Amino acid sequence: MKKTVLWLILILIASTAVCSAAVNRDDFAINGIQLLEDQRTDIIIKFGHSKKEITDDNRKPPMTYLIYPGIRFGTANTTKQIVYMQIDTSEYQTKRGITVGGTNYKVIQEYGEPERQTIKGHRYYIYHLESDPQCRLIFDMSQGYVSRIIFSRLTDIP
C-alpha cells in the first residue's frame, strides 16, 4: 500500500513538472527582443545596424534578415514585425538558460518533453505556444547537443 501511494505521488509530481514547463510568451525573447512584440527598429536600437541584410521575396510574407555575429532576426517586410530569430552561438541564451552547446537533458528539464521531428537529417526538439501553435521554439539537436536555437512564427515551414 505504501509503495502504491509513493508511486502515485511520484507520478503526480512528474506530470506537474512537465505541465509547468510549457512554453509561454516570455520564452520567445532574446536579449530583450521579443518575437512578434518588437520590430526592426527595436533590433537596431539594441544591436546596432547589421553588417549584413538579406531580403527573401520568395517567402510569404516576404522577409528581411538582419544578420549579426551568432544571431539573426527575420522581419516581415509588410509589418516590420520580428517573426524569426536564430541563435548560433553560446553567447546568447534562452530565458530559461539554454545555450548552444546545451544538453538534451537540460532542454527537457527546462521545457518538458518536446515534439521530436527529423527533417532532412536534422533532429529537432519543438515546443509550441499553446495560445498560438505557429509560434515555435525549436532546438536543433542534430549534433547530440543544442547546435542552434530558433524562435519562429513563420507559417510556411513544417
TIDRENNU-684378 format. One record per residue (C-alpha): x, y, z; chain. Coordinates in Angstrom, 3 decimals. Layout:
<atoms>
{x:X&y:Y&z:Z&c:A} $
...
</atoms>
This chain:
<atoms>
{x:0.000&y:0.000&z:0.000&c:A} $
{x:2.779&y:2.441&z:0.925&c:A} $
{x:4.611&y:1.652&z:-2.327&c:A} $
{x:1.476&y:2.312&z:-4.366&c:A} $
{x:0.902&y:5.670&z:-2.682&c:A} $
{x:4.570&y:6.600&z:-3.146&c:A} $
{x:4.435&y:5.739&z:-6.856&c:A} $
{x:1.241&y:7.733&z:-7.251&c:A} $
{x:2.844&y:10.767&z:-5.608&c:A} $
{x:5.939&y:10.467&z:-7.819&c:A} $
{x:3.803&y:10.233&z:-10.960&c:A} $
{x:1.779&y:13.297&z:-9.943&c:A} $
{x:4.932&y:15.293&z:-9.209&c:A} $
{x:6.498&y:14.285&z:-12.534&c:A} $
{x:3.374&y:15.186&z:-14.524&c:A} $
{x:3.129&y:18.534&z:-12.733&c:A} $
{x:6.752&y:19.308&z:-13.619&c:A} $
{x:6.103&y:18.622&z:-17.309&c:A} $
{x:2.894&y:20.685&z:-17.306&c:A} $
{x:4.543&y:23.641&z:-15.607&c:A} $
{x:7.385&y:23.538&z:-18.121&c:A} $
{x:5.149&y:24.506&z:-21.077&c:A} $
{x:6.401&y:27.473&z:-23.074&c:A} $
{x:4.825&y:30.869&z:-22.611&c:A} $
{x:5.062&y:34.181&z:-24.474&c:A} $
{x:8.089&y:35.273&z:-22.383&c:A} $
{x:10.090&y:32.282&z:-23.677&c:A} $
{x:10.125&y:33.879&z:-27.140&c:A} $
{x:12.656&y:36.593&z:-26.301&c:A} $
{x:16.415&y:37.038&z:-26.586&c:A} $
{x:18.345&y:39.920&z:-25.014&c:A} $
{x:15.172&y:41.942&z:-24.611&c:A} $
{x:13.943&y:41.361&z:-28.179&c:A} $
{x:10.550&y:39.600&z:-28.263&c:A} $
{x:9.129&y:37.599&z:-31.174&c:A} $
{x:6.022&y:39.368&z:-32.591&c:A} $
{x:6.204&y:42.117&z:-29.949&c:A} $
{x:9.227&y:44.028&z:-31.246&c:A} $
{x:10.043&y:45.428&z:-34.661&c:A} $
{x:13.053&y:46.044&z:-36.870&c:A} $
{x:13.786&y:49.395&z:-35.209&c:A} $
{x:13.977&y:47.693&z:-31.788&c:A} $
{x:16.665&y:45.335&z:-33.124&c:A} $
{x:18.722&y:48.238&z:-34.472&c:A} $
{x:18.409&y:50.123&z:-31.167&c:A} $
{x:19.540&y:47.056&z:-29.180&c:A} $
{x:22.187&y:45.579&z:-31.540&c:A} $
{x:23.098&y:48.452&z:-33.879&c:A} $
{x:22.927&y:48.277&z:-37.669&c:A} $
{x:23.603&y:44.811&z:-39.030&c:A} $
{x:26.648&y:44.223&z:-41.208&c:A} $
{x:24.587&y:42.001&z:-43.491&c:A} $
{x:20.966&y:42.067&z:-44.645&c:A} $
{x:19.270&y:39.515&z:-46.861&c:A} $
{x:15.838&y:40.005&z:-48.410&c:A} $
{x:13.829&y:36.881&z:-49.253&c:A} $
{x:10.934&y:37.736&z:-51.567&c:A} $
{x:10.061&y:34.048&z:-52.078&c:A} $
{x:8.615&y:33.751&z:-48.550&c:A} $
{x:5.023&y:34.511&z:-47.752&c:A} $
{x:5.157&y:37.188&z:-46.415&c:A} $
{x:8.462&y:38.454&z:-47.882&c:A} $
{x:11.145&y:38.853&z:-45.207&c:A} $
{x:14.356&y:40.679&z:-44.476&c:A} $
{x:17.007&y:39.030&z:-42.302&c:A} $
{x:19.280&y:41.184&z:-40.150&c:A} $
{x:22.430&y:39.156&z:-39.538&c:A} $
{x:24.749&y:39.745&z:-36.583&c:A} $
{x:27.589&y:37.540&z:-35.277&c:A} $
{x:25.898&y:34.453&z:-33.796&c:A} $
{x:22.328&y:35.696&z:-34.150&c:A} $
{x:19.915&y:36.586&z:-36.933&c:A} $
{x:16.493&y:38.196&z:-36.959&c:A} $
{x:13.809&y:37.872&z:-39.626&c:A} $
{x:11.288&y:40.661&z:-40.029&c:A} $
{x:8.161&y:40.570&z:-42.175&c:A} $
{x:8.539&y:43.238&z:-44.860&c:A} $
{x:4.866&y:44.208&z:-44.620&c:A} $
{x:4.598&y:44.730&z:-40.845&c:A} $
{x:8.306&y:45.043&z:-39.839&c:A} $
{x:7.421&y:42.640&z:-37.004&c:A} $
{x:10.023&y:40.107&z:-35.849&c:A} $
{x:8.806&y:36.664&z:-36.933&c:A} $
{x:12.082&y:34.703&z:-36.781&c:A} $
{x:15.163&y:34.638&z:-34.548&c:A} $
{x:18.058&y:32.184&z:-34.743&c:A} $
{x:20.953&y:31.727&z:-32.308&c:A} $
{x:24.142&y:30.010&z:-33.494&c:A} $
{x:26.498&y:30.762&z:-30.594&c:A} $
{x:26.641&y:30.218&z:-26.838&c:A} $
{x:26.916&y:33.988&z:-26.354&c:A} $
{x:23.110&y:34.216&z:-26.140&c:A} $
{x:20.718&y:32.130&z:-24.066&c:A} $
{x:17.011&y:31.487&z:-23.760&c:A} $
{x:15.022&y:32.877&z:-20.850&c:A} $
{x:15.490&y:29.522&z:-19.116&c:A} $
{x:19.260&y:29.470&z:-19.593&c:A} $
{x:19.659&y:27.133&z:-22.581&c:A} $
{x:22.589&y:27.984&z:-24.880&c:A} $
{x:24.112&y:26.478&z:-27.998&c:A} $
{x:26.084&y:23.523&z:-26.644&c:A} $
{x:23.417&y:22.661&z:-24.057&c:A} $
{x:22.408&y:19.047&z:-23.476&c:A} $
{x:19.137&y:17.386&z:-24.392&c:A} $
{x:18.707&y:16.594&z:-20.680&c:A} $
{x:18.841&y:20.313&z:-19.806&c:A} $
{x:16.367&y:21.228&z:-22.581&c:A} $
{x:13.844&y:18.616&z:-21.417&c:A} $
{x:14.398&y:19.561&z:-17.771&c:A} $
{x:13.614&y:23.225&z:-18.521&c:A} $
{x:10.886&y:22.909&z:-21.176&c:A} $
{x:9.363&y:19.452&z:-20.713&c:A} $
{x:9.003&y:16.666&z:-23.237&c:A} $
{x:9.281&y:18.063&z:-26.794&c:A} $
{x:7.655&y:17.215&z:-30.072&c:A} $
{x:10.510&y:15.497&z:-31.929&c:A} $
{x:10.934&y:15.821&z:-35.695&c:A} $
{x:13.620&y:14.788&z:-38.142&c:A} $
{x:13.748&y:16.983&z:-41.244&c:A} $
{x:16.412&y:16.468&z:-43.923&c:A} $
{x:18.590&y:14.551&z:-41.468&c:A} $
{x:18.353&y:17.170&z:-38.700&c:A} $
{x:16.774&y:16.252&z:-35.353&c:A} $
{x:14.662&y:18.979&z:-33.770&c:A} $
{x:13.002&y:19.418&z:-30.388&c:A} $
{x:9.952&y:21.615&z:-30.963&c:A} $
{x:7.801&y:23.459&z:-28.430&c:A} $
{x:4.603&y:25.283&z:-29.443&c:A} $
{x:2.996&y:28.223&z:-27.705&c:A} $
{x:-0.401&y:26.899&z:-26.612&c:A} $
{x:-2.241&y:30.139&z:-27.406&c:A} $
{x:-0.586&y:30.362&z:-30.864&c:A} $
{x:0.659&y:26.956&z:-32.121&c:A} $
{x:2.513&y:28.568&z:-35.040&c:A} $
{x:4.849&y:30.222&z:-32.509&c:A} $
{x:7.574&y:27.637&z:-32.130&c:A} $
{x:10.697&y:27.347&z:-30.025&c:A} $
{x:12.969&y:24.916&z:-31.857&c:A} $
{x:16.205&y:23.323&z:-30.674&c:A} $
{x:18.410&y:21.737&z:-33.367&c:A} $
{x:19.743&y:18.591&z:-31.665&c:A} $
{x:21.444&y:17.086&z:-34.744&c:A} $
{x:24.905&y:17.013&z:-33.153&c:A} $
{x:23.659&y:15.345&z:-29.959&c:A} $
{x:23.522&y:18.736&z:-28.218&c:A} $
{x:21.884&y:22.099&z:-28.948&c:A} $
{x:23.575&y:23.332&z:-32.129&c:A} $
{x:21.044&y:26.048&z:-32.968&c:A} $
{x:18.038&y:27.690&z:-31.298&c:A} $
{x:15.191&y:29.025&z:-33.432&c:A} $
{x:12.214&y:31.157&z:-32.422&c:A} $
{x:9.697&y:31.212&z:-35.263&c:A} $
{x:6.245&y:32.429&z:-36.199&c:A} $
{x:6.670&y:31.591&z:-39.888&c:A} $
{x:3.667&y:29.872&z:-41.409&c:A} $
{x:5.449&y:28.380&z:-44.429&c:A} $
{x:7.748&y:25.950&z:-42.581&c:A} $
{x:6.729&y:22.465&z:-41.369&c:A} $
</atoms>
